[in-house]
Structures are given as structure tokens and as C-alpha cells.
Amino acid sequence: MAADTTQLQSYQSQYHSELYEHVLPFWLKHSIDPLHGGFFNNLDRDGKVYDTKKHMWLQGRQVWMMSHIHNDLHGPGGESEYLKAAKAGATFLRNHARVADNPRRVYFSLHRDGSPHFLQRKMFSECFYVMAMAEYARATGDEGAREEANELFEAVMDYAKDPSLLGRPVYPASTPTIDLAVPMILLNLVDELNGPGGSGHEDICEWCVGQIRKHVRPELKLVLECVGADGNPVDTPEGRLINPGHAIEAGWFLMNYGKRKGDASLIKMALEMIDWSFDFGWDKEHGGIYYFLDREGYSPIQLEWSMKLWWPHCEALVAFIMAYEETGDSQYLEKFRTVHDYSFEHFSDKKHGEWFGYLDRMGNVTHRFKGGPYKGCFHVPRALFLVEKTLGSILGAGKK
Amino acid sequence: MAADTTQLQSYQSQYHSELYEHVLPFWLKHSIDPLHGGFFNNLDRDGKVYDTKKHMWLQGRQVWMMSHIHNDLHGPGGESEYLKAAKAGATFLRNHARVADNPRRVYFSLHRDGSPHFLQRKMFSECFYVMAMAEYARATGDEGAREEANELFEAVMDYAKDPSLLGRPVYPASTPTIDLAVPMILLNLVDELNGPGGSGHEDICEWCVGQIRKHVRPELKLVLECVGADGNPVDTPEGRLINPGHAIEAGWFLMNYGKRKGDASLIKMALEMIDWSFDFGWDKEHGGIYYFLDREGYSPIQLEWSMKLWWPHCEALVAFIMAYEETGDSQYLEKFRTVHDYSFEHFSDKKHGEWFGYLDRMGNVTHRFKGGPYKGCFHVPRALFLVEKTLGSILGAGKK
């Protein structure tokens, strides 16, 4: 590797301090509810709670994140402020998040005291519950948490096969379609269930890879969010939709899987997913990664399509540093630098910690809050953590 | 009235030509589906169909609009291109829009051929079905359409009383809340069922006025979208939400009702709703009416909060010209002018007709399409029609 070791070390130190001094302290300080347990996830710029509702995607993700940091710093068992936070969140989840008359479903949002507020007709609350319990079980050795992860994973697999179980009417369509979100999250969930170096559910992984492959279109050099179940593109706003951040995230999930299997063709596909999505999704005029695009150039119907959100940038940071580690190709380090410069300039809040989440197309902050119904303690710390680890691995390998 | 008659006449002529030469022709030319009937509502800037799905809110609204124009130009009976279009839409609605196994529900969207695509857990498709059938029945004398309007209105009243009938789980809350949208649309629906100069359902109107009153807060000088069922403000993002365009629209609905009842106190309340909402909702820096605001100054959680949408401006044009007619106060003509100038400069598309729907905070067009899942042949032509009529009435009164 020709890269400047000093520069990689400087990044490594920056990601370390951003994570442990500017991001995790924000959540440890402001998010824990001393009265009812669980996490406040609706936090204003300075950490003030502007809504006491608790969103289960973010409760689950924060339990995962806090457990993950604990596991990395201390290994299973032991004590830490991260594990203490994870415990507060996990206890709240286990006491309140599963639907009273159907424990195979998880609410979308609860009131502060844990009473139900809203149930989505989607399976993502369940997915993040699995993720939380799997990592929390590793941190604590709690067998009950592990069983819950397995139980809910079975439920998620049922919903993936038959979405009508979620209560959303499914009408016969002339062109049935499939979404990238499903195989992508399942591939990641298996990874979480397996844990570091583990394996299992290989049939599900192979199914996921097959489904993801239908979304990856070499003839378009694009990753499509939604395609026909037969793998053919569909000419509707849904079928033309590009979500670059999502495709880049799917890319690094797949790269991890390809590395575990030692399958060079999967790694090649993962790199293409990342390359195509970034090339198409980067705003050449104002910088930043678009939230949504239409592959034929129509205006996406989503009102927020041209905004720049924090999480696609987090995913791109992870994807490019992993791609650089994998290939040693300096173009990935260049792209990492481009996204890094944009992100630290626009998203990172030097004054109160954590990152802003939402910018307009020109890069102005549109929402001052740090946590909301879809933003919590997850994408930023996960990206900072993974980038620091990958840099460590690159630098370690360089020393050999 | 001290206003310059020449200027009012010039506006009148501008609104007339905008309606009959630039807006209605766009829909007559591009929206009618010659194969399956009904309207394409997803039309690109130049009228090209970019999605053949049909959204029932907009089918219903276009049937209403086309019938309304026919009734105005020709009175009931007779023939016109507007009535022909209304018939195409009404026939499609009656053949396909009601849910097969529950005809008290109306789908949100259908495929081009009328097969079902999506059913919302909300009552608005049903509301626009009522509106469509009531006006279409007046245009044609079709008693069956009138009966359908009455039937679905009864269903809507049931949903208003018990939203769990829509399939959305309703959880007990420590603070039950109510939304402005419900009494506001019911008040308008009664107006549509009654027709010009008619009356009826007076008990429902009184209930609506009582509910709307709970949202109108003199101590804040604001209209709140969502309040406690007891009429007290609620300190959540929903309870702090201001939707200026919605409140202004509710204002002119209420002004119409107050005028029909000859109730000066209702007219005063309506004028306050309009004044407060515009004063709070107008962007003093970049112009235009915000889509959403938080009354305490937090960032609204809606990603699109700072965008400028066409329909709040349409509602403000109607509200201010009506307020001017009602009061003769020149400040309303000034505000009308402010919104007029912004709207014709930013929304009206001189090249292809109709108006753009979506601008960023600074006023740049973000979406080039003229019709989408929530924008069709409704707000723009309704506003142009009502403003022209009101100007005619002001000028006619001036001549007396």
C-alpha cells in the first residue's frame, strides 16, 4: 500500500476521538430515561428531549450499539457504562416492545412509560429487536435474550416470505416486485446472529445473495431498490428508484459476506454496487449523496429526494475504507476522503456533539435535532467504529 | 371599496385565462385514459405519463372539478368537454374504486386497469369520493351517484367517530388527541352535499365548528393541527405542529359557513385563523408559505417542512380575496397581492401549462412533474375559479 501512513493514523485518531469524545457521550448523557428505563431518542441539538415517545427501531439499534462497544472494549461479561446503558434499553424493550396479544410483532413507537403508541405494517422493528438481543446476549451471556433473538428472527423470516402476516393487504399484481431492503437486512441479521467469526443459516444467506443479485444491473451500472420478482426492471417510480446510500450499505454487507466465504465474485459484485451507486448518487454540483434519484431522470415522487442525509454518508465512509482495505486501490481512499471532508464539514456538530442528520441539497442544516423518529445512536457511531477498526487493520497489515 | 377597479379587473382577466387557457387544457389533453377510463394523475412537466397508477384522492377531486366547471358554464344537464371528462372519471371510480369485499371503503390507488394497488388506513379517499359523486350528480341528474355520495358520507361519519373501523389499531392514550383535518373536511363535505344555497346536516356542521374551535388558540394566536380532545395544547411534535396552508383553508371553509349562517362571530374567527396562520407561516427571509412549523421553534420532524408547496398558496389566494370581499380591508388585498406575485412567479409554468407543485425553501423548483400521488387537477383550478368568481362579485358589487 502506497498510502501515507501518517495520514491514515491521523484519520484513525480523528475517528477514535469523534466516537468516544463527541458522539457516544452525547447519548450516554442525554438519552437514558431514569424514570421508566429505555432511551429517549428524540433529542434536540443540545440533547434536550423534545418528545418523550420512544421509537423501537432506535431503542433496538442503541442496545446493539452500546452492547457492541462494550464487547469490543471489555469482551463479554464485565461492567461498563456502555453495558449499563444497554441493560436499561434491553430491559425496557423486553418489558414493553412486543405486542401484547401477538409477541411475534414489535411496536414502532411507545409512550414514555412503555404503553403502545403505534404499530407499523412493516418488519423493521422486529429486525432491530433481533439485532439488539443477539449482541446484548453476547455482552451478558443472557440466554433468554439469545432465545428472543432467535424467536423474532423466525418471525421476521415468516414476514419476509408472507408480508400479509403484517396486516397489509397484498393485492395480486400483474408484475409482482421485490425490495432490496429485505435480503439486505436479512443478510446483516444472520451476520449479527452468527457473531464474529461465526457461521450458520447459510441457506438464508445464499437466498439473500440471489435476491440481491436481481437488484444489481450491470447493463445500467446501477443497483435498483425494487425490481420484478423475475429480476426484470419495472418502469414505475418505484422500479426506477435509486437509493444510493442503501445500495452502498448493501454493498458493504455483501463484501463482509464475500470475505467470510472467500468468494472473489461476491466481493467484485459488492465493489460494483458501491462504485455505481456513488458515481450516480454523488451531487456533482453541490456535493453530498442524494437521498433518492430516478434512474431515468424523472423527479422522484419523494419530497425529500434532493436532501443530503447523514446515514448514506456514514455508509459510504465504511464502504470506501473497506474497499480500500480489500483492494489497496487508491481511488477508494480518494473517495473516502471526499465523503469524509463533506461529512465532517457539514454533519459533525462541534458545539454539542453528535451529527446533524438532515441538510438541504446545498448543504444547509435543515433540522437541528440530533435524534428523531428515524435517527438515533446507530449510523454515526457504527460508522466511526468500523472505520477506526478498518484503519487499524490496514495500518497493522502495513506494519507486517 | 377604495381599490383600483382596473387592477381588480386585470386580476380577474388573468385568473380567467390562467384557468381556461393554461390549467384546464393541460388536464383535458393529458390526463384522460382512452383505454381504461379514469385519469392519469402522474404527469410529467410536459404532460407525459410517468406512472400509470391512478390515485383515488385525485380521481375524485378531478371528477369534482370537471363537474363543477361544467355546472358553472352550462348548469345541470347539457354537454361539454368538462362533463365528458367528469363522466370518464366517475365511471372508472364507480367501477373500481370501492373495496371489493367492503364497499364502504375506497382504495388509495389502483393500477391502470382498475385492479387494486393500495388501501390506506385513512378516510380521505372516501371523502373525495363523496365530493366527486355529489357534484357529478348535480351535473348529470344521476340519482345513483347522489345515493353513492350519501352512502359514503355515512361511512365517513362512522370513521370520524371510530377510526378503528379503518383497521388502524387505536391504543388507549393518557392524552387522547384530535386532528383539525377531520372537522374541516366534514364541514366542506356537508357544503358539497348541500350544494349552492342548500342546507342540511346542521348538527354535523355545529359539531365541526365546535371541534375547529378547539384548534384555534387566541392565547397563542395560532391554529394547532392537533390538540387534546379536551381542547388543551399538547407538548409533542404533533401537538406543536403548525400547517399554515391547512389552517388557512379551514379558515375559508369556516368563512363560507359563517356567511351562510349570517354569524359574524364565526366570520371573525375565520379571519383570525387566516391572519395568524399567514403571519406565522410566511417565510420572511425567502418568501412563500412554509409547509410545516413547530410553534415552539423546534425543527419539525417532517423532512419537507421548509419546502414551499403549491396548495397552501392556492388556499391563501382564495382566503385573502374572500377576506377582502367580506371586510373591504385593503390589508387583505395587499396580502393577496403578495401571495399572487410569489405564486405566479414560482409555481405557474408558462411553457407547458399548470403549476409546479414543489419548491425548496429558497423557491427553486425541486420536482418538475405537474401531477403526482398527491397533486392533480384540483387545488390550482379550484383556487383560480374561486378567485375569479370572488373578483367578479366584488366588481359587480362595486358597480351597484
Interface residues (C-beta under 8 A of the other chain):
Chain A: N42 D44 Y50 D51 T52 K53 H111 S115 P116 H117 F118 L119 G167 P169 Y171 P172 A173 S174 T236 P237 Y298 S299 P300 I301 L303 E304 W305 S306 M307 Y358 D360 R361 T366 H367 R368 F369 G372 P373
Chain B: N42 D44 Y50 D51 T52 K53 H111 S115 P116 H117 F118 L119 G167 P169 Y171 P172 A173 S174 T236 P237 Y298 S299 P300 I301 L303 E304 W305 S306 M307 Y358 D360 R361 T366 H367 R368 F369 G372 P373
